[in-house]
Amino acid sequence: MSRVLLGVTGGIAAYKACELTRLFVKRGDEVIPLVTPGAQRFVSEETFLALARRPKSEDRYPHLTRADLLVVAPCTANTLAKLAHGIADNVLTEAALAHRGPMLVAPAMNPRMWAHAATRANVETLIGRGVELVGPDEGELAEGEWGVGRLADPALIFATAVTLLEPGSLAGRRILITAGGTREPLDSVRFLGNRSSGRMGVALAAEARRRGGDVILLAANLSVEPPHGVEAIPTPTAESMLDAALALPGVDVALLAAAVADYRPAEALAAKRPKDGAGWTIDLEPTADVARALAERKRKGQLLVLFGAEHGAEGLERKRAMLDSKNADLVVFNDVGRSDIGFDATENEVTLVARDGERFVPKASKAAIAAAVLDEVERLLAG
């Protein structure tokens, strides 16, 4: 059993901390709620004490109790700033200064507040001190705006907390993940590319990190931020991605989720080609095959996981063939013929193709798909 200080700050998302409290108690942890005055405008302290199965303490200094983990969920922009700058003006921020152990922060705020330069600087300060962040997620907020700022799902916050309390299932494993879509230059301005946002690869990186893996993310023109605590290396083109992948030693699992261009212009112009009304004929040549290059260098015990975006049943059959043609251990097929899943969508639906069978994963968030893929990776590692 672990002792957890659970800080709850002001904001409508405070009610979600009730579920987080319940999850810790169900695990057998001792939970000490630290509810700020702002949070009590939404959920009373008595509610958290009841869920934590604790009487109202007569201890004047519960925040100074030695604990295995401090969790702040939700964490407002105001509290995030206080944590970054060492301001201790309530029971929670005092606890943060006194705590000597891992800290997990789950931000929740308006998208414009999250994007503000001051908030970004505060986030970087906390990460630099070793604070673990989870979320925020993208979606509709209470005020009706859409964007990045929603509190992460309590189950994800809890799962991340557990990894800080005990070794993760991928601890000691070095995980290479590629994400996004490469862009092959036509001239100094234009490029040949695709619609991949990088959401699937980023979700895989976050989940692998949550499970304790040492994650390196090769990022090709992402439209979403890399997860906190993950080393991200920019690899905008197929060639740069291949060079970076081959330069990384000791990789145990490679998950190639990026949409790497199959072709590039045979000759890219150094300057911008002016628009003159004439046609433009471009010769294309194949790019380097990142998957094949890694497969040729695969060592015993190393896993190679490939992602394939295709259309329909014929596409699935082509992905099955990649188990042999590219020496893959697992192929993740998703049908990009649909607009509600796959490229630049928040959800996906995949078929996991392994040598000993196939598993269909129905439509779900890309975070849930990432968890299913890594469950299969762990099964293959164990075998």
C-alpha positions in Angstrom: 0.0 0.0 0.0 1.2 3.5 -0.9 0.4 6.8 0.7 -0.8 9.4 -1.9 -1.3 13.1 -1.4 -4.1 14.1 -3.8 -4.3 17.8 -4.6 -7.5 19.1 -6.1 -7.6 22.6 -7.5 -10.4 24.9 -8.6 -12.3 24.3 -11.9 -15.2 22.3 -13.1 -13.0 19.3 -13.7 -12.6 18.9 -9.9 -15.5 16.5 -9.9 -13.4 14.0 -11.9 -10.9 13.8 -9.0 -13.6 11.9 -7.1 -13.2 9.0 -9.5 -9.4 9.2 -9.2 -9.8 9.0 -5.4 -11.9 5.9 -5.7 -9.4 4.2 -8.0 -6.5 4.8 -5.5 -8.7 3.5 -2.6 -9.7 0.4 -4.6 -6.0 -0.3 -5.2 -5.4 -0.2 -1.5 -3.6 3.1 -1.3 -4.0 5.6 1.6 -5.3 8.8 0.1 -4.9 12.2 1.8 -7.0 14.8 0.0 -5.6 18.3 -0.2 -8.5 20.4 -1.5 -7.9 24.0 -2.3 -10.6 26.7 -1.5 -11.1 27.1 -5.2 -11.9 23.4 -5.7 -14.4 23.5 -2.8 -16.5 25.8 -4.8 -17.2 22.8 -7.0 -16.8 19.7 -4.8 -16.7 19.8 -1.0 -13.7 18.5 1.0 -16.1 16.2 2.9 -16.9 14.4 -0.4 -13.2 13.6 -0.9 -12.7 12.6 2.7 -15.7 10.2 2.4 -14.4 8.7 -0.8 -10.9 8.3 0.8 -12.5 6.7 3.8 -10.8 9.2 6.1 -12.3 11.1 9.1 -11.8 14.9 9.2 -8.3 15.2 10.5 -7.4 17.1 13.6 -3.9 17.2 12.3 -3.1 20.8 11.5 -0.3 19.7 9.1 -1.7 16.9 6.9 0.2 18.3 4.0 3.5 17.7 5.7 2.8 13.9 5.9 5.5 11.9 4.2 4.0 10.3 1.1 5.1 8.1 -1.8 3.5 10.3 -4.4 1.9 13.8 -4.8 -0.8 14.0 -7.5 -2.4 17.3 -8.5 -5.5 16.7 -10.6 -7.0 18.9 -11.9 -4.2 21.5 -11.9 -5.3 24.9 -12.9 -3.0 27.4 -14.7 -2.8 29.4 -11.5 -1.6 26.4 -9.4 0.7 25.3 -12.2 2.4 28.7 -12.0 2.6 28.5 -8.2 4.2 25.0 -8.4 6.7 26.3 -11.0 7.7 29.4 -8.9 7.6 27.9 -5.4 4.6 29.9 -4.1 3.1 28.3 -1.0 -0.1 30.0 -0.2 -2.4 27.1 0.5 -2.3 23.6 1.8 -1.6 22.0 -1.5 1.3 24.3 -2.6 2.8 24.0 0.8 2.7 20.3 0.4 4.4 20.5 -2.9 7.4 22.4 -1.4 7.6 19.9 1.5 7.2 16.7 -0.6 10.3 14.6 -1.3 9.2 12.1 -3.9 7.6 11.8 -7.3 5.0 14.3 -8.4 2.3 13.9 -11.0 0.4 16.9 -12.4 -2.7 16.7 -14.6 -3.4 20.2 -16.0 -6.9 21.4 -17.0 -7.6 24.9 -18.3 -8.9 26.9 -21.2 -7.0 26.1 -24.5 -5.8 29.7 -24.8 -4.4 29.6 -21.3 -2.7 26.3 -22.0 -1.1 27.8 -25.1 0.1 31.0 -23.5 3.9 31.5 -23.3 3.8 31.8 -19.6 2.1 28.5 -19.1 4.5 26.8 -21.6 7.4 28.2 -19.6 5.9 26.9 -16.3 5.4 23.5 -17.8 9.0 23.3 -19.0 10.2 24.4 -15.5 8.3 21.6 -13.9 9.4 19.0 -16.4 13.0 20.1 -15.9 12.6 19.3 -12.2 11.4 15.8 -13.0 7.7 16.4 -12.5 5.5 14.0 -14.5 2.7 15.5 -16.6 -0.3 13.8 -18.0 -2.6 15.6 -20.4 -4.3 17.9 -21.0 -6.5 16.3 -23.7 -8.1 17.8 -26.8 -11.9 18.1 -26.8 -14.8 20.3 -25.9 -14.5 22.2 -22.6 -17.2 23.3 -20.2 -17.3 26.8 -21.7 -18.0 25.4 -25.1 -14.6 25.9 -26.7 -12.7 23.2 -28.4 -9.0 22.6 -28.0 -6.3 21.2 -25.8 -7.1 21.8 -22.2 -9.4 19.0 -20.9 -8.3 17.0 -17.9 -6.9 13.7 -18.9 -9.2 10.7 -18.2 -9.0 9.7 -14.5 -8.1 6.1 -15.5 -5.1 7.4 -17.4 -4.0 9.6 -14.6 -4.3 6.7 -12.2 -2.4 4.4 -14.5 0.4 6.9 -14.8 0.5 7.3 -11.1 0.8 3.6 -10.6 3.9 3.6 -12.9 5.5 6.1 -10.5 4.7 3.9 -7.5 5.9 0.6 -9.0 8.1 -0.5 -11.9 6.3 -0.4 -15.3 5.7 -3.4 -17.5 8.2 -2.0 -20.1 10.8 -0.9 -17.6 14.3 -1.5 -18.9 13.1 -1.6 -22.5 14.2 0.9 -25.1 11.3 1.7 -27.4 11.7 3.5 -30.8 8.5 5.0 -32.2 8.1 6.9 -35.5 5.2 9.4 -35.9 3.7 11.9 -38.3 4.1 12.2 -42.0 7.4 12.9 -43.9 7.6 15.8 -46.4 9.8 15.4 -49.5 10.8 18.8 -50.9 9.7 19.8 -54.5 11.4 23.2 -54.2 12.3 25.6 -51.4 8.6 26.0 -50.5 6.5 23.1 -51.8 6.7 19.5 -50.7 5.2 16.0 -51.4 3.5 14.8 -48.2 0.4 13.2 -46.6 -2.3 14.0 -44.1 -0.8 12.1 -41.1 -1.1 14.2 -37.9 1.2 12.0 -35.8 -1.6 11.4 -33.2 -1.2 7.6 -33.3 2.5 7.6 -32.8 2.3 10.2 -30.1 -0.3 8.1 -28.3 2.0 5.1 -28.6 4.9 7.1 -27.1 2.8 8.3 -24.2 1.5 4.8 -23.4 5.0 3.2 -23.7 6.4 6.0 -21.4 3.6 5.3 -19.0 4.5 1.7 -18.9 8.1 2.6 -17.9 9.8 2.3 -21.3 12.7 4.4 -22.4 11.0 6.0 -25.4 12.6 7.8 -28.4 10.2 9.4 -30.8 11.2 10.2 -34.4 8.8 13.1 -35.2 7.9 13.9 -38.7 6.0 17.2 -38.9 3.7 16.5 -36.0 0.5 18.5 -35.7 0.2 17.5 -32.0 2.7 18.0 -29.2 5.1 15.1 -28.3 4.3 13.6 -24.8 6.0 14.9 -21.8 9.1 13.0 -20.7 9.7 11.5 -24.2 12.8 12.4 -26.2 11.6 13.7 -29.6 14.0 13.9 -32.6 12.8 15.9 -35.6 12.9 13.8 -38.8 11.1 15.7 -41.5 12.0 13.5 -44.5 12.2 9.8 -45.1 16.0 10.0 -45.4 16.4 11.9 -42.1 14.1 9.4 -40.4 16.1 6.5 -41.7 19.4 8.0 -40.6 18.1 8.7 -37.1 16.6 5.2 -36.8 19.9 3.5 -37.8 21.9 5.7 -35.4 20.0 4.5 -32.4 21.6 1.5 -30.6 20.1 -1.0 -28.3 16.4 -0.7 -29.4 14.2 -3.5 -28.1 11.0 -2.6 -29.8 10.5 -0.5 -33.0 7.0 0.8 -33.7 6.9 2.4 -37.1 3.7 4.4 -37.0 4.8 7.3 -39.2 3.4 7.7 -42.7 6.7 7.7 -44.6 6.5 9.0 -48.2 7.0 6.1 -50.7 8.3 8.5 -53.3 10.2 11.8 -53.5 11.1 14.1 -56.4 14.1 12.9 -58.3 15.4 16.4 -58.2 14.3 19.1 -55.8 14.7 22.8 -56.8 16.9 24.9 -54.6 14.6 27.9 -55.0 10.9 28.4 -55.4 9.6 27.6 -58.9 7.5 30.5 -60.0 4.0 30.0 -61.2 4.0 30.8 -64.9 0.9 29.1 -66.2 2.9 26.2 -67.7 2.6 22.6 -66.6 5.1 21.0 -64.3 6.2 17.5 -64.8 7.9 15.9 -61.9 9.9 12.6 -61.9 9.5 10.6 -58.7 11.9 8.1 -57.3 11.4 5.6 -54.4 12.4 6.8 -50.9 14.5 4.7 -48.6 12.5 1.9 -46.9 12.9 2.5 -43.2 11.0 -0.7 -42.3 13.1 -2.9 -44.6 16.4 -1.3 -43.4 15.5 -2.0 -39.7 14.3 -5.5 -40.6 17.6 -6.3 -42.2 19.4 -5.3 -39.0 17.0 -6.9 -36.5 18.7 -8.9 -33.9 17.3 -11.9 -32.0 14.7 -10.9 -29.4 14.0 -7.5 -31.0 10.5 -6.7 -32.1 9.5 -4.8 -35.3 6.0 -3.4 -35.4 4.7 -1.9 -38.7 1.7 0.2 -39.3 -0.2 0.0 -42.6 -2.7 2.5 -43.9 -4.7 0.8 -46.7 -8.2 0.5 -48.2 -10.5 -2.4 -47.4 -9.9 -6.2 -47.5 -7.3 -6.1 -50.2 -5.2 -3.7 -48.1 -5.4 -6.0 -45.1 -4.2 -8.9 -47.3 -1.2 -6.8 -48.3 -0.4 -6.0 -44.7 -0.5 -9.7 -43.8 2.2 -10.3 -46.4 4.5 -7.8 -44.6 5.1 -10.3 -41.8 7.3 -12.1 -44.3 8.3 -9.5 -46.9 9.6 -7.1 -44.2 10.3 -9.6 -41.4 7.8 -7.9 -39.1 6.6 -9.4 -35.8 3.3 -7.4 -35.8 1.5 -5.4 -38.4 -1.2 -2.9 -37.4 -3.7 -2.4 -40.2 -6.1 0.6 -40.3 -8.5 1.4 -43.2 -7.9 4.9 -44.3 -10.8 4.7 -46.7 -13.0 5.9 -43.9 -13.1 9.5 -42.8 -13.9 8.9 -39.1 -10.8 6.9 -38.3 -7.1 6.9 -39.2 -5.4 10.0 -40.7 -5.9 13.2 -38.9 -8.8 11.7 -36.7 -8.9 11.3 -33.0 -10.1 7.7 -33.2 -9.0 4.6 -34.9 -10.0 1.0 -35.6 -7.3 -1.5 -36.3 -6.5 -5.2 -36.9 -3.5 -6.6 -35.2 -1.8 -9.1 -37.4 0.8 -11.5 -35.9 2.2 -14.8 -37.0 0.1 -16.7 -34.5 -3.2 -15.0 -35.2 -5.2 -11.8 -35.7 -7.1 -9.5 -33.3 -9.6 -6.9 -34.3 -9.7 -3.8 -32.1 -13.0 -1.9 -32.5 -13.2 1.9 -32.9 -11.8 3.7 -29.9 -9.6 6.7 -29.0 -6.0 6.5 -30.3 -4.9 6.3 -26.6 -7.0 3.1 -26.2 -5.7 1.7 -29.5 -2.1 2.4 -28.4 -2.8 0.5 -25.2 -4.1 -2.5 -27.2 -1.0 -2.4 -29.5 1.4 -2.4 -26.5 -0.6 -5.1 -24.8 0.2 -7.2 -27.9 3.8 -6.1 -27.9 4.1 -7.2 -24.3 2.6 -10.6 -25.2 5.1 -11.1 -28.0 8.0 -10.0 -25.7 6.9 -12.5 -23.1 6.8 -15.3 -25.8 
